[in-house]
Each structure stands twice: as structure tokens, then as C-alpha cells.
Amino acid sequence: MKSLLLRNRNITTNLPAFVMGIVNATPDSFFDKSRGGADEALRLVEEGADILDIGGESARPGSEYVSSEEEIRRIIPVIEAVRKVSDIPVSVDTRKFDVMKAAFDAGADILNDISALEDDEKLAPFCAETEIPVILMHKRGNPGTMQKNTVYDNIFDEVNDYLQKRLNFALESGIAADKIWLDPGIGFGKDVDGNFELIRRCGELCDGKFPVLMALSRKTCIGEVTGRAVPDRLFGTLAANLLSVQKGASIIRVHDVAAAVDSMKILKICS
């Protein structure tokens, strides 16, 4: 059984990994079927998601950041609707203190920060004070520039070193070690070979001492290998997720919750 510590409770799963369902409360996320609000969130709960990840700012390559006010307008109604009917853990995909504070007040449990606490100096103290978990992700640049710089001397070592530095920063800021999760940032300033090297070695990040989240769902690297467009990348995604869990991932972030849960059930039987 796997467990994760939230602010004031543990969550557990009997499957090999937790399944985090993606709710993009945005008009421009790269997979249009993931765009939606409360109805989409509740559908993913019914499909068996362990955690919901709600975002109001797309980070796909080429996208532009939005204001805190717009993010709040997009995500708070979704969180409030979920909280009326479910106590499922809610993660918020944001880089901004104002957004996370509003989301926390509405019932959110987890910060998923693609900037690894770099973009807003208020976020680390907030996470320490509220004792919420934080997901630290590696990326290069911003969505407009990140795929223009994908060359590394040693991608695993460089991503690992960055995450270790941000991990140390989080600890020095008062965030407890058992409230820190890691994400190597598949697709965020990496080429296809680099992405798959990180998948193969995800369990080694920061000496394997922290939960690793893998966000692989329908991403470009899946399409580059399979030759499939975004709507047709489910099978490739399932294979990549299975490999990442076998290599040490604890959480898989997915658009297709029911399929992911089924694949984890099969992996459990075969393990």
C-alpha cells in the first residue's frame, strides 16, 4: 500500500501508484477534451481518481501566462463545486501565491508548482505555514521559450541537481520533508531522448527518497515515438505510465483516469 501525507490526513492506495486526474479550467490546454470545469472534475472522481489537479493557466509550449485574477476566476468555482460533494484531495497547478491562497481557502490541499517555488517568494512560507504538500517541477524558461533550449550535457544529472537545490530551498523554508513531491517536468525544455531518459530513471531522483509524480499524458514525446496526434496517444501514454511506475513513480498525472486505473490494476496483479 502506498500513502501520501496531506495537511491533516493520509491518503492511501492499494494500486502501484496514485492516479491524479487533470482538470484544465482553461480555453487553450493542448488536449481539448481535458478542458472543463466542475462537470469534468466530478466525472474524473467517478472514474476513480485519487487526486484532482485543477489548473487555470496553460503551460503548454507556446502558451502565455495569465493574471492571478483570471486564474482565480477559472478555478475557484471548480474547487467549490467539488467540495460540495467530495473530499477528494485537490491539487492546484499554479505558480502564484494569490491563486494558491484563494484555492486553499476554497478547500484545495496541494500546490503543484511548475516553477518549483521560484516564481513567487510568498509561496514557500505559505506552504510551510499551512503544512500543505508541494510538487516541485523542473523546467527551463517559460512556455514561450522552453522548447528552444533542450540540449543538456547530462540531462538526468542536471535535472536531479536542480530538483535537489529546490528541495533544499523548500526544507530551509520550513516545508517538511514528507510534504515534498518531485516532478522531472517531462516536455518542459527537453527533447524526446531526454524525456525518456528521465522516465527510465525517475525513481532515482534525489536518491529515491521523495515521491515522484510523472506527467506524461498525451505529451509530444509520446507522439514523436508513436507518430500519433494528441487524440490518439492514449495507448502510448498507458505504456509510458506503466514504465514510469515500474521505475519508481508514485503518482501519475493523467487525462484518462479510468484507463489509468485499469492499467494500474493489471500492473498490481502482475507485480
Disulfide bonds with the S-S distance in Angstrom:
none
